Amino acid sequence: RFQEILPKSELSVKTIRLSENWFVHDFSDFSDPERKLSYAREMFHSNSDEEIYGRYVVVSICAI
């Protein structure tokens, strides 16, 4: 499943779902790592663990 998300800044973030609980976000337009994490947290609101691999953020959604 592939989906493109436009955040408030109108920068393009490409999201790829790897499995039920894992997503990869292409934050190539975000140069600041903190902005990457901040947007990833905002996208999922909570219960997420983020890791930065260069231009990508991998997000694991933890079951409540």
HUKA-V96195 format. One record per residue. N is the residue number from 1. SS is DSSP state (hx for helix, st for strand, lp for the rest). D_CENTER is the distance of its C-alpha to the mean C-alpha in whole Angstrom. Layout:
BEGIN
n=N ss=SS d_center=D_CENTER
n=N ss=SS d_center=D_CENTER
END
This chain:
BEGIN
n=1 ss=lp d_center=14
n=2 ss=st d_center=13
n=3 ss=st d_center=11
n=4 ss=st d_center=11
n=5 ss=st d_center=10
n=6 ss=st d_center=12
n=7 ss=lp d_center=11
n=8 ss=lp d_center=14
n=9 ss=lp d_center=15
n=10 ss=lp d_center=15
n=11 ss=lp d_center=13
n=12 ss=st d_center=11
n=13 ss=st d_center=8
n=14 ss=st d_center=8
n=15 ss=st d_center=7
n=16 ss=st d_center=9
n=17 ss=st d_center=10
n=18 ss=lp d_center=12
n=19 ss=lp d_center=14
n=20 ss=lp d_center=15
n=21 ss=lp d_center=12
n=22 ss=st d_center=10
n=23 ss=st d_center=7
n=24 ss=st d_center=6
n=25 ss=st d_center=4
n=26 ss=st d_center=7
n=27 ss=lp d_center=7
n=28 ss=lp d_center=11
n=29 ss=lp d_center=12
n=30 ss=lp d_center=11
n=31 ss=lp d_center=14
n=32 ss=lp d_center=13
n=33 ss=hx d_center=11
n=34 ss=hx d_center=12
n=35 ss=hx d_center=10
n=36 ss=hx d_center=7
n=37 ss=hx d_center=7
n=38 ss=hx d_center=9
n=39 ss=hx d_center=7
n=40 ss=hx d_center=4
n=41 ss=hx d_center=8
n=42 ss=hx d_center=9
n=43 ss=hx d_center=7
n=44 ss=hx d_center=8
n=45 ss=lp d_center=11
n=46 ss=lp d_center=12
n=47 ss=lp d_center=13
n=48 ss=st d_center=10
n=49 ss=st d_center=10
n=50 ss=st d_center=8
n=51 ss=st d_center=9
n=52 ss=st d_center=9
n=53 ss=st d_center=11
n=54 ss=lp d_center=13
n=55 ss=lp d_center=10
n=56 ss=st d_center=8
n=57 ss=st d_center=5
n=58 ss=st d_center=6
n=59 ss=st d_center=6
n=60 ss=st d_center=10
n=61 ss=st d_center=11
n=62 ss=lp d_center=14
n=63 ss=lp d_center=17
n=64 ss=lp d_center=19
END
